[in-house]
Amino acid sequence: MPTSKKQLVKLNKAKKEKAEELAKQAAAGSKEAQKKLKKLEKKIK
């Protein structure tokens, strides 16, 4: 687990970008993407 604030910010940014990508796929009707998006959103919070 990263300890520095800089590393945490970088990880959170990467997670948010992935969430946005999954949201686009989910909007297109992908059930798998919707499941992954829900799990990722829980991790981001």
Beta strands, then each sheet from edge to edge (+ up, - down):
end
